[in-house]
Amino acid sequence: MPKSVSYLIVLICGGLLLESACKRSPSPDVAAMVNNRVITYADLEKQYAAAQLSAPGGGANEDSVTLQKLEVLRTMIDGEIMLQRAEKLGLMAQEADVEARFNELKAPYTQEEFQKQLASRKLTAEELKAQIRKDLSIQRLFTKEITSLINITDKDVADFYNANKDSFNLAEPQLHLAQILVTPNPDPNVRNLKSDKAQNMDQARKKIQMIAGRLKQGEDFAMLAQNYSEDPDSAPNGGDLGFIPESSLEKASVEIRKILTQLQPGQVSPIIQTFEGFRIFRLISREPAGQRELSDPRVQQIIRDTLVNRKDGLYRAAYYERARNEAKVVNYFANSILEKMKGSK
């Protein structure tokens, strides 16, 4: 047989085999595929269990649980997309950084208490380190691709001050606050980076407990607010609410007033349940009454932080969208749900 003919047969057969392989159903343990890298159902179950933290179980129906798992899987897919980008750009966290962060998390606990913390999240120490490595790598990606490129000029600061000068004239002592809000009522206006929205009270409670747990582990408040807060006004700014007059606390509940008056700058409140849902506050600073001038370094820093958070939230949202568009993702879990729906007719 001529070599050209045999080569053609190899090409045709190879093409047929490839086409057949592409059409084959995935392994039953694959929940999703991201650029030919798998996310297994075992991974999904572990992440779902960890997300529940100390939330009471048993009350959610099957559809609610399935919806929550879809949301967890969506977050895992986004994380895998970003991790692969970090790998491609050589931005993976170094082992020394992972160990340092791991030791920071262990520091507040005895060995026994730390093991209990791991058990409550259904994690081993190595799995926690893997999660730390992933989170640090993605943060390095965002720092290089977004935060390091944000340039706030002196003119930007001055323009913001002049446009908002009245807000720096404090007629009374004020609190500079940030918040993370989670509500049980679906709102189409929610625009956090993860597109994450609790659908009912049970989901809202579990979500806020997940966020509180991550804050206790030292994760950045502003980043968690951008990713998960359901307040459409403050989430893009890292949860920043600006300055709140002390007198306005008189309208708040006794519990909220007591908590906020006792917070020190930099501290985070416990979970507070309100009529809207659940909130976690962070006290950024306490400010005495009087006009704050542009020459005040604190004023300049506040303005720079505000402008950076705005741009950072905008650019991250756009970066996520572009990354999703460029990635090849197959969500087999979502497909199986729709196939089940068709089969039930």
Buried (B, 14 or more C-beta within 10 A) or exposed (E): EEEEEEEEEEEEEEEEEEEEEEEEEEEEEBBBBBEEEBBBBEBBBBBBBBBBBEBEEEEBEEEBEBBBBBBBBBBBBBBBBBBBBBEEEEBBBEEEBBEEBBEEBBEEEEEEEBEEBBEBBBBEEEBBBEBBBBBBBBBBBBEBBBBEEBEBEEEBBEEBBEEEEEEBEBEEBBBBBBBBBBBBEEEEEBBBBBBBBBBEBBBBBBBBBBBBBBBEBEBEBBBBBBBBBBBBEBBBBBBBBBBBBBEEBEEBEEEBBEBBEEBEEEEBBEBBBEEBBBBBBBBBBBBEEEEBEBEEEEBBEBBBBBBBBBBBBEBBBEBBEEBEEEBEBBBBBBEEBEEEEEEEE
